[in-house]
C-alpha cells in the first residue's frame, strides 16, 4: 500500500439504520424501526474489514438507538480499535428540536454508548449535518454534554440546512461560557458557484474518482485534512427502497455499487485515521489557537 502526502485525513462512519433517511413524508416512524431487517451489522462489518485490510483506524459515529438494539455492533467497533463517537440517540434534525430535547437526546446516547462499550465518546455528529445559523445554541449543548469536538457543520447550503460562509477547515468555536469546542466541518469544494461535498454519501457515489482524488490532493497540498463520511447503506446496493420523490431517490440510491471500490482507492492513495487523532494534531486543546483555527461565527447570534 502506498500513501500520497503526509497529511492525515479523517475516515468516519455514521453507524445507523438503512431506514434512517431523514425528512421523508412517508418514512418509517421510530416505533417501526425495530420491525425492519438488520442489514446494518453486516455492512458495517464489511467497512471494518476494508479498514483492517488497509491498517486504518476510523471514527464510528454510533446512533444510540442502533447501539441499544445491536450492542454487538458497538462491541466489535471497540474490539477492532476504532474511535467511538456519538450520532445522537433518535436521529432527529437539530433545527426541529429544542435545546432541552437535544440535551436529553445526547445524554441518552452517551449513557448507552458508555454502558455497552466502557468508552465515553469525545466527538459527536448531528444527523443530516443539521446545525444552522439559526441553531447556534446547539454548540453549547454539545459542549455541556461532555463532548470536546463536533463534526456537524456543512459549510454551504443543503437540503437539511447548512452554514454558508462558515470555515471550511478544522477550527475552534469559542462559547459564551468560556468553553471551547473543536469543529471538524464537512469537506467541500466550490463548484458552479456553490460549496459541494465530494468525499462522502451520495457525492462520493456521484463524482468520478479522478475528481475526488484531485480535490483531496488539493486540500492536502494546502495542509488541510479532509473528512470522509460514509454510512453502511452506502455500500448496500440490494437494500430495500423506501418511498420517496424521484430526485431524492436518485440521491439516496444512485451508483451504490461504486462505493466500495472508491473507498478502497482512497484508502490506498491517502493517509487516514480517526477524527480525534486528526484534530489532536491540528487543534491541540492544550494550546490556544490562532488565525484560521478560530471560528468567526458568533455562537450566541449566528452572525459573522
N, C-alpha and C positions, 0 to 999 in steps of 0.2 A: 504493500500500500504506500502510495506517495501523497504527501500533503503539500499544497501550494501555499506559500507565505507563512508568516509567523503569527498572525492574529488568530486568537481563539474565539470562535463563534459559538453561539448557544443553540443547542438542539433541544426542542421542547415538544412534549406530547400532552395534549389535552385528553385525559382519560375519562371518557363519558360514553353514554349510550349512542348507538347508531340512530336512535329515535330522538335524541336531544337536539333537534334542529329548531332554532328559535323563530318565534313570531310567525307561526303557521296558523291561519284561521281554523283549519280543520285538523290541527296537530293533536297528538295524544296528550291527555291530561296527566299530571303527576300520579294520580291514582291508578292510571292504566299502565304505568311504566313496568311494574313487576310482572305484567302479563306477557311482555314481549320476550322473544327469544334472546338469549345471551349470545351475541355474536362478538362482543367486545373483548372478552377474555382472550379468545384465540387470536384475534387480530392485534391486540396489544402485545401478546407474546411473540407474534411474528415481527413486530417492530423491535422488541427487545432482542430477539435473535439476530436481526440485522445489525443492531448496535454492537452486540457481542462480537460478531464477525469482524467488525472494524475496530474493536477495542475502545469504543466510545461510551462514556457515561453521559446521560442526558438528565433533563428535568422532567418529571412527570407531574403535571398539574392534575391532581386527583379530585374528581367530583365526589362530594361527601355521600350522596345517595348511592353512587356506584360502589364506594367502599363499604357502605352498610350492607349492601346486597351481594357483593362479590369480594369478601375480605381476602380471599386467596390471591386476588389480582394485586392488591397492595403489598401483600407479604412477598410476592415474587419480585416486585419492583425493588423492594428493600433488599432482598436477598442478592439481587444482581448488582447492587451498589449504586443505584441511580438516586438523584436528589428527589425527595418527596416534597411537593408544593401543593397549594390549595386552589381549587377551581370553584369555590363556594359549595354549598350543600345542594340547593334546589335548582340551580341553573336558571336563575331569573336575571332579566336585564336590570342593570343598576338604575336606570332612569325611570323604571316602573316601581321602584322600592323607596321606602322612607329610610332615613339614617338608622332608625331603630330596627327596622326589618333587616337591613344589611348587616348590622351588628349581630343580631341574633343568628342569622344565617351563617356568618363567618365563625362565630363561636361554636355552633353546632358542628360545622365541618372540621374545625380544628380538634374538637373533642373526639370525634370518631376516628380521624386520621391518627391522632396521638395514641388513642386507646389500642388500636389494632397494630400500629407499626412501632410504637415506642418512640416516634420521631415527632418533634414539634416543627412544622414547616416554617421556613423563613420567608417564603415568597408566596404570592397569590396572583391569580388572573381572573378577571371578571368575564363571565360569558359574553360572547359577541363583541369583546373589546368595547363595552358599552359605557365607559366613562366619557363624559362630555363636558363642555364648558358650563353646562347647567347643573352638573353634579360635582362641584369642587369639594363638597363636604365628604365625598367618598374617600379621598386620600387620608383624611384624619381618622375616619372609621377604620380603615385598613391598618394604619399605624397603631391605633389604640387596641386593635385585636391582636397585636403582638408580631406583626409582620415587619420585616425591615426592607423588603423590596416588593414592587408591584410590576406586572407586565400586562397592563390592560389598556394602554393608550395607543390608539390608532391615529397617527399624526396627519390626518386628512379626512375627507368626507367619506361616509359609507352608509350602508343601509341601517346599521344599528348605532348611528351617532358619529363618533369620531371627534377629534380635536384638531381641526385645521390650523396650521400655523405653529403648532407645537414643536418642541425639539425632536429631532429625528435620531438622536444617539442617546446612550445612557446618560442620565443626569439626576441631580438631587432635586427634590421638592421640599422646600422649607415650609413648615406648617405653623399656624398662628401660635400654638402652644410651645414652640421651640423645638419640637421633634423634627427629624429629617427622614424622609422616605426616599429610597432609591427607586427610580423608574427606568425600566428597560422597554422602550416603546417598540412597536412592531416595525420591522424594516420596510421602507418604502422607497420607490424610485419615482421621479417626476416623469410622467408620460402623457402626452397630449393635453398638457395644461393642468393635470391633477396628480396628486400623490396616490400611487398604486402599490399595494403589497405585491411581492413577487416570489417569496420563499415560504409559502405556507398555504394550506387549504386549497380552495379552488384555483387560486392564482398559480400555485405550483403546478397544478394539472393543466392549466391553460397555456402558459408560456412555454416555448421551445427551450430545451435545456441550454442551448448555446447562449440565449439571452440571460437566463438565470445565472449561469456561470459568469458571464461578463459583468453583471450587476454586483454579484458578490465580490468579484475581484476588484471592482472599482471602489466599493466600500472599504474593503480590507487594505487597499493601496493607500487610502486616506487615513488608515489607522482606526477605522470604525468597525466594531464587531456587528455582525448581523444576528438576528434571532429567527430561527426556523420554527414554525409551529405545524403540528400535524395531529390528526385525530385517527383513532383506529378505523373508523368508517371510510377514511380516505384511501385505504388500501383494500377495501372490500367491494369489488365490482358486482358481487352477487347479492348484495343486501337488498331487502325489500324496499320498494319505493313508496314513500309517503305521498299522499295527495297534496299538490301544490301547483301554483301557476307555472306556465311553461318556462319563463325566464328564470325563476327560482330553481326549477328542476334542472335546468342546464347548469347552473352554478353548483348545485349540490352533487350531481352525478356524472358530469362530463369527464371523460378520459380517466376514469378511476384505474384502469389497467396500467396507466403510465407511471403511477406514483412510486411504486417500489423501485423501479429502475432509476428514476431521477434521484431518489434518496440515496441509492447505492452509489451513484456517481458523485453526488455532493459529499458524501462521507469519504470518498476516495480523494477528491480534489481539494478539500479544505480541512482545516482543523476545527474540531467541535468538542464541546464539553457542557457541563451543567450551567444554567444561567447564573447561579450564585457564584460559581467559580470565575466566570467572565466578569461579573460585577465586582468581585473582590479584587480583581486585577486592575480594572479601570476606574472604580469608585470605592477605594478602601474606606470603610466607615470610620477608621481611626484618624484619618487625615482630612482636614477641611478641604472642600473642593473649590476650584476657581475656574473662571472662564466658562467654556461651553458645558461643563459638568454641572452647572447650576441652572435650574429652571427659571424662566422669566414669566411663568404663569403664576398669578396670584391665586393660591388655592382658596382664599376666602371669597373671592369675587368671580374668578374665572376670567378676569381681564388680563390683557397683556400690556 
